[in-house]
Amino acid sequence: MNIKPKEATAVINSLIGGVVPKIGVQHITVGRSNEVTMLIQALEEIKNGHSMMKFWIGDFGSGKSFMLHLLDTVALKQKFVVTNTDFTPHTRLYSNDGKAQALYASLMNNIAIQTKPEGGAIHILLEKWIEKVIMQTAGDHKIALTEIRNPQYFDLIERGIMQTVNDITDVGAFDFGIAIVKYYEGFIRQDDILKKNALRWLKGEYTTKTEARKDLNVSDIVNDRNYYEMLKNFCRLFVSIGYSGLIINLDEAINLYKIQNPGMRQKNYEKMMSIYNDCFQGKVEHLFINVAGTTDVLEDPKKGFYSYDALKTRLQVNKFETAQLRDYAQPVIRLMPLSHDEIFILLKNLKEIFDFNYNVQLDFSYKDIHHFMEEMYNKPGASEFLTPREVIRDFLNILNILRQNPDADKKKLIADIQIKDERESLEPEIEIETEEERRLKRKKEIEKQCKNIILPPEVLDELSATLLDDENVLKALTGSFKNEAGMLIATEKRLLFIDKRQKDTSFPYSRINEMKYTQGPQHSVLHIKLDNETQHIEFIPNNQVKPLINLLEAQIDILERKTLSAELKYWEKLIGNQGIKTLLNRMSKIALIIQEKDQQAGETFTMRHADTVTKLLKQYYTIEISEMNSEEVNNSLNHIAEAITMTHQAFEQELKNIFQTDMLDIEAEAEAYMQSLRNRGLIN
């Protein structure tokens, strides 16, 4: 076999340990030719700008992790950037306590390229990309490559980096660019601490904005909320360097299935569906995401992916598929067990790799391999519990005994094999919580969150019932609403007022259009405009009202950028130009009207406008805050402003077209109604 010593050692040591080797998997690939063909075709599509998501489903030990590692091997040779991580109790797709950020950090630490397949390649890619920007800047300004790195050209390169980042990113471009600039600055000035801090930001290892701001002068960090956007930013960055795309492999999806809290589990599935939609609706390019899990993880109607209806409709397996008629184009790929012939070939290959690795020639013939397989597959429980993983491990263990004990009886070793159920338990070993137990547990969590806030017992009871599913309390203070004294509580998603009668009133942030306050001698009144009505909350201490409004505005920014209307409102707040702000306000209202009037028309409207409009606004805002003043910059701002004005006219026309269609329908319906009344002699 054409195998390298390093690969042989990795294969043998990993398989004995029950895990898939990071390198050398191509030498033990057996019986997966159709899957490999599909992977090659999929990678070709990703190269061409498409994105997709695949779910690898099979029993424990059936080869899910093996297929992900094989994909890595194939992808690296085709100049993809790849990264892998496992879902664990501490890493997941959605969280509000750092678990999603931890998933991102793990993925970034495991970034691999062909010259560094073991991972840890992010700094290499960054330096490649920065070098490309430096050469581009030198060419644009006709500066010699031998001089471009001199300190006097630092500002030119910084602008080049920020401009290029702005072109390839959608969300978080400014801080993302600042971190890369700081990395470059540390690189040029040989400041290892600055480089380390910049890399730490890019890898999602900062836990507080305060620390990141102090080290790098950035306004935000990678967190549970924005980590997926950062992954998409990196995907575009890698492609801009010249790589084919980004492959993300997520194994052990059973740890999502095991999440105890139904609400949190559903939110993880919702995030998965959102990523799935991005990939198949063309909202992201050059991205290939793979998820591996068991059949129960996919199909369990209570806890699996199928428990989330929107995900179930997308992951239904082709009903015409059988063991003989396979469909590898669908999102879900079921891994069928290897046949006995395929297992034999695999063991034969492993025997050759074993001999090569230890430089021995063990007396274990093909006939002995047949004997080993007959013994294993005829043991009680083999049909139910035996997996390729256990067959391989027992086979290599016997070879190891024979290598170290030449006088050992191989027939006796084979005869002593026992079959055990070594599959992991799908159910966590705890009792299912009752609703009351969950409520009491939530009450303790809220007490812990509010340790510096005195909450009356009745308020705490009502709050724990209202916020049963993982919504954190951010601030609480006393006040009065509609002449009822009580507690005003800001959470991640809403403003709550709980009066002394334990009655709560909720103001979801999605309904808040405007907030202002009037100040008295000691207390202020908070005025909240909700759709078409305004609510007044009184007796808020003067020193508390402004921090409260700042907190609420920050949460609204975080939560409300899911629709085109919300995205436009977000940029309306950031952009300083009053004319642009007025246009965005009207455009936001039009987008909301269309979305609420007809969901399908709203989705079409969003797909038509969202990406381009967001990119225009992001570029406008970046130039505006840069405070650069030159003819070129002013011309750019004017061009963008003209484009936004034209887009506003297009919005107005689309709304007019919808209402004209409605009016024609109403007129036709009214005429038919009047004619029916005439036919009955009820009117002349």
Beta strands, then each sheet from edge to edge (+ up, - down):
strand 1: 52-57
strand 2: 81-86
strand 3: 246-251
strand 4: 287-293
strand 5: 332-334
strand 6: 473-481
strand 7: 484-491
strand 8: 494-499
strand 9: 504-508
strand 10: 512-519
strand 11: 523-530
strand 12: 533-541
sheet 1: 2+ 3+ 4+ 1+ 5+
sheet 2: 9+ 8- 7+ 6- 12+ 11- 10+
end
